[in-house]
Amino acid sequence: MNKNIGFIGCGNMGSAMISGIVKAEIVPSDRIYVCDHHENNFDKVKEYNVNTTTNVIEMVQKVDILILSVKPYVYESVISQIKEDIKKDVIVVCIAAGKSIEQVENAFEKKVKVVKAMPNTPALVLEAMSAVSFNDLIEEVEKEEILKIFSGFGKVEVVKEELMDAVTAVSGSSPAYVYMMIEAMADAAVKQGMPRKQAYVFASQAVYGASKMVLETHQHPGQLKDAVCSPSGTTIEAVGKLEETGFRSSIIQAMDACYEKSKRMK
Ligand SMILES: NC(=O)c1ccc[n+]([C@@H]2O[C@H](COP(=O)([O-])OP(=O)(O)OC[C@H]3O[C@@H](n4cnc5c(N)ncnc54)[C@H](OP(=O)(O)O)[C@@H]3O)[C@@H](O)[C@H]2O)c1
């Protein structure tokens, strides 16, 4: 792709996306510009030979696609710093939880091309799940470019913007819940005598394989669960205990909390 891509914020999500874009060779690394207010935050991307700077104005003047990868509460101050200096046709990509296209447009105080996107940190290993929505200024060819960037480091779907709070709960934040489950599974295995390092491999490969089964067999997750549960067997004992202790309800409540928080952040 013949475009310069800029990032403001080189934290967890920004660096994961940068890593994914470089590994997937979406643009050469010398077309990636990264700005952060602290030099030491560039350590996360130093292996990729991207351009780094603490001078945000200098950076935004060079980029065609600008990804705002700072926390939601600094969006307004970052936008007010750069709004006079962005290129005329720049595409601004907002990845902040709870921020809407309209809020970003208002912060720029002028018509600007805006993409609302919600990626997740598995971008780092090219296994992100991302959703994108476009404002009406984005042309078809630009939509293709944005989809190419996001599909380079995982799966991407175009969704209506009103679904973005649900996306935040189901894929943006959900790696955290899965890591908690893997940690708990490993703790139990350690309790039962397995060495810690081996326990993480067993737990995470089981989760990875189960996810792949859902994605690749297209069977209902309940059907796949039933296939693991033999009559009077070990798995149904575990399933019974999970139901008794509110496993499913706990996940639904957690995702509702995430969704509501995302809605409140507007
Ligand atoms: N993390 C996720 O899994 C995830 C998933 C989907 C979407 N998101 C969204 O991605 C965005 C970034 O999240 P994150 O988890 O990557 O946060 P993060 O790790 O805190 O990264 C933000 C980075 O921006 C830097 N920064 C803060 N203010 C700045 C400024 N004025 N100019 C330049 N750099 C600045 C921070 O530096 P210091 O830390 O040194 O201040 C940090 O390096 C958020 O809007 C979040 O909603 C995150």
The ligand as a Tripos MOL2 file, in Angstrom:
@<TRIPOS>MOLECULE
LIG
   48    52     1     0     0
SMALL
NO_CHARGES

@<TRIPOS>ATOM
      1 N1         -5.6080   -2.5570   25.2150 N.am      1 LIG1
      2 C1         -6.5760   -3.1620   24.5150 C.2       1 LIG1
      3 O1         -6.7540   -4.3860   24.5720 O.2       1 LIG1
      4 C2         -7.4560   -2.3500   23.6000 C.ar      1 LIG1
      5 C3         -8.3690   -2.9980   22.7520 C.ar      1 LIG1
      6 C4         -9.1490   -2.2360   21.8860 C.ar      1 LIG1
      7 C5         -9.0490   -0.8500   21.8950 C.ar      1 LIG1
      8 N2         -8.1970   -0.2500   22.7510 N.ar      1 LIG1
      9 C6         -8.1060    1.2270   22.7330 C.3       1 LIG1
     10 O2         -6.7930    1.5690   22.3460 O.3       1 LIG1
     11 C7         -6.4350    2.8120   22.9460 C.3       1 LIG1
     12 C8         -5.0780    2.6600   23.5960 C.3       1 LIG1
     13 O3         -5.1880    1.6870   24.6340 O.3       1 LIG1
     14 P1         -3.8970    0.9660   25.2160 P.3       1 LIG1
     15 O4         -4.3780   -0.1590   26.0270 O.co2     1 LIG1
     16 O5         -2.9140    0.7390   24.1230 O.co2     1 LIG1
     17 O6         -3.3570    2.1430   26.1770 O.3       1 LIG1
     18 P2         -1.8770    2.3650   26.6700 P.3       1 LIG1
     19 O7         -1.1550    1.0710   26.7490 O.co2     1 LIG1
     20 O8         -1.9560    3.2460   27.8710 O.co2     1 LIG1
     21 O9         -1.2320    3.1980   25.4550 O.3       1 LIG1
     22 C9         -1.4090    4.5770   25.2430 C.3       1 LIG1
     23 C10        -0.0480    5.1610   24.8800 C.3       1 LIG1
     24 O10        -0.2130    6.5280   24.5580 O.3       1 LIG1
     25 C11         0.7630    7.2950   25.2660 C.3       1 LIG1
     26 N3          0.2360    8.6410   25.4080 N.ar      1 LIG1
     27 C12        -0.5970    9.1240   26.3650 C.ar      1 LIG1
     28 N4         -0.8630   10.4310   26.1280 N.ar      1 LIG1
     29 C13        -0.1940   10.7550   24.9950 C.ar      1 LIG1
     30 C14        -0.0770   11.9540   24.2460 C.ar      1 LIG1
     31 N5         -0.7010   13.0680   24.6100 N.pl3     1 LIG1
     32 N6          0.6990   11.9410   23.1260 N.ar      1 LIG1
     33 C15         1.3390   10.8230   22.7400 C.ar      1 LIG1
     34 N7          1.2700    9.6460   23.4280 N.ar      1 LIG1
     35 C16         0.5090    9.6270   24.5240 C.ar      1 LIG1
     36 C17         0.9500    6.5440   26.5510 C.3       1 LIG1
     37 O11         2.1430    6.8740   27.2130 O.3       1 LIG1
     38 P3          2.2580    6.7510   28.8610 P.3       1 LIG1
     39 O12         1.6050    5.4480   29.2300 O.co2     1 LIG1
     40 O13         3.7270    6.7480   29.1020 O.co2     1 LIG1
     41 O14         1.5470    7.9450   29.4000 O.co2     1 LIG1
     42 C18         0.9530    5.0970   26.0420 C.3       1 LIG1
     43 O15         2.2310    4.7420   25.5340 O.3       1 LIG1
     44 C19        -7.5370    3.1650   23.9420 C.3       1 LIG1
     45 O16        -8.3220    4.1990   23.4270 O.3       1 LIG1
     46 C20        -8.3180    1.8850   24.1000 C.3       1 LIG1
     47 O17        -9.6950    2.1110   24.3420 O.3       1 LIG1
     48 C21        -7.3780   -0.9550   23.5900 C.ar      1 LIG1
@<TRIPOS>BOND
     1     1     2 1
     2     2     3 2
     3     2     4 1
     4     4     5 ar
     5     4    48 ar
     6     5     6 ar
     7     6     7 ar
     8     7     8 ar
     9     8     9 1
    10     8    48 ar
    11     9    10 1
    12     9    46 1
    13    10    11 1
    14    11    12 1
    15    11    44 1
    16    12    13 1
    17    13    14 1
    18    14    15 2
    19    14    16 1
    20    14    17 1
    21    17    18 1
    22    18    19 2
    23    18    20 1
    24    18    21 1
    25    21    22 1
    26    22    23 1
    27    23    24 1
    28    23    42 1
    29    24    25 1
    30    25    26 1
    31    25    36 1
    32    26    27 ar
    33    26    35 ar
    34    27    28 ar
    35    28    29 ar
    36    29    30 ar
    37    29    35 ar
    38    30    31 1
    39    30    32 ar
    40    32    33 ar
    41    33    34 ar
    42    34    35 ar
    43    36    37 1
    44    36    42 1
    45    37    38 1
    46    38    39 2
    47    38    40 1
    48    38    41 1
    49    42    43 1
    50    44    45 1
    51    44    46 1
    52    46    47 1
@<TRIPOS>SUBSTRUCTURE
     1 LIG1         1 GROUP 0 **** ****
